[in-house]
Amino acid sequence: MLDPHDHRALGRRMRLFHLQEEGPGMVFWHPRGLACLRLLEARVRRVMEADGFLEVRTPQVLARSMWERSGHWDAFRDGLFIVAGAPERAIKPVNCPGHIQIVQRLAPSWRDLPLKVAEFGVCHRNEPSGALQGLFRLVQFTQDDGHLFCLEDQVVPQVAGFAASLFRFYAASGFPSAQVALATRPEVRAGDDATWDRAEAWLGEAARQAGLSFEVHPGDGAFYGPKLEFTLRDRQGRPWQCGTLQLDLVMPERFGLEVAGPAGPLRPVMLHRALLGSLERFLGILLEHHGGDLPLWLAPEQVMLAPVEAAHQAFAAHLRTRFQAAGLRAVIAPPGDSLGRRVRTARDLGIPWFVALGDREAAGGPLHLRPRRGEGREAPPEDAIAWLAAQDA
């Protein structure tokens, strides 16, 4: 029996998703849940675009030679899903090699840097069944993955810009602060010690110049470079490592990535970055952190309109159109249930606002906006809609 505050129980109550044995570690998204996931994706996409990232899409399956070149075939062999046939292929666990292929074909010069590409990449990792835990640990998940290719003197401002965007996004999601760690070389890694010495010192100095205070976590880096890890604490005090920024000097060398420089070819620095790491996991964190009361921008429906009598149905439809014209997601409560039952339905679904519509409202009177928790707000329809739209900005 799941705890009612567990995100899997909340997902069932809110009609968002379910998991079942026939698809271990993979999610069956229901209409409301997929809407929620798309809203999260849209919010991240806005950050990507504001930060100058160009969205791309890469293949799900690549030849063994690609994964050997990246180092994943050796360092991550047990985590790969191998596709039968010749030549051997694997379903992608990461997006990095595909992004490098795109940058190589774009053939940028040093004047085009920093060059930033990003993808909502669906990745697969062969996790042990005992390690799976709802949305927190999946076999199939979506990375908000971005790769930034820059010159050496551009690293510090890019680290600072990433951190600023990250903290703004976390604040809008209900996390006012984050802890930062510098994760250094793991035991199994690509690249020599001199390369790692340089990368670790460089990333640490860039973080300090960006105004970040951090702890050092020895051995927790990616196998191709050190990384900054951004950890959130939820309302229960549990830590969740979400955002990452990795400085990679290894993969550009392995793939022979170069750009035209003023005096000959240059090898760019590669930064791997993610705000969330996994959209599905971050949604699970948000569900438990907010107890199902998702931020207004993330709620599949933001307002439930409940006509008291059948005679008020037409007015409810008219009002929903006005809410929608203001960019708000409004739904009309299904008929037949009592008003109290419809209030409970809105609460179970996590709809932030509820508006009962009777004779007074239909005659042009003020609307009473009832929140899931706390005090309500009463205002004329035009003012109520404008106020609610402002909360969603």
C-alpha positions, 0 to 999 in steps of 0.5 A: 500500500503506497503512502498517499503522499508518494508520487505514484499514489498522487499520480493515480489520484490525479489521473496522471500516469501509471506503471505496470509489470509489462513495461518495467521502468516505463510510464503509461502517461494518461491525458492529464499526465501527458499535458503536465509533462508537456507543460514542464517541457514547454517551460524548459524550452523557454529557458533553452531559447532564452539562453540561445540553444538551438533545438535538435533531434537525434536517432534513438539507435546508433551503431556500436562504433559510435558508442565505442568512440564515445566510450560508453560501450566499455564504461557503460556496457551493462547499461546499454540495450543492444539491438540484435543484428549486424552491425551491432547497435544500441539504443541511446543512453545519452544524446552527446554523440549525436549532438557532436555529429550535428556540430561537425556537419554545421562546421562552425568557425571560432566566430560562431562560438559559443554554439549551443544545441539541445534536445528533449532526448528519450533515453534508455538505460538497462537498470536492474529491476530492484533499482526502479522506483516510480518516476524517480528511477526509470528505464525510459526517460526524457533528458532536457539535454544541452551541449555547449561548444565554446572557446576557453575564455568563454567557459566562465561566463557560460557557467555563470549564465547557466547557474543564473537560469537554473536558479530562476527555474528552480525558484519558479518551481518552488525551490528557493535555493540549491546546494552545489557540489563539484564532482571529480574524477571517478575510478573508471574514466576516459582521459589521462590524469593531466586532462582531468587535473586541468578540467577539475581546476578549470571547472572549480575556478569557473564556479568560483568566478560565477559566485558559486559556493560548492563542496567537493564530491570525490569520485562522483564525476562523469567518466568523461569529465568533472561536473557541477551538481545542483541539489534541491531539498524538498519540504521533507528535507530530502535531497534531490540532485537535479541540474548538472554542468559537466566540463568535457575535454575528452569527447571532443578529442575522441571525435576529432571535433574542431572549428576553424580558428584565426590561425588554424583549427581549434578544439572547442571545450564541450559543456554538457548541461541539464536543468532537470536531468530527467523530466519524469523524475523532476515531475515526481519530485514536484508532486511530492514536494507540493503534495499534488498542489502543483504550481499554477503554470504546471497544472493540467487544468488551472480552473474548474467552473461548476454550474450549480444548475443545468440552466447555468451550463451555457454561462459556464461555456461562455466563461470558459471561453473568456478564461481560455482567451486569457491563456488560462486552462479552464474546464467545466465540471461534469454535470450530475454530481453535487457541488460538494462532490465537484469540489472534492473532485477538483481537489483530488485532481489538483486543480488550483482554483474552483468557481461555482456559477449560480444565478448571481454569477450568471447575472453579471455578479462577481466570481468567487475564486476558491483555491485548493487551500487558503482564502478565496478571492472575489472580483468581477469576471474581467478582474478575476480573469486578469488577476489569475492570468497574472499569477500564471506569468 
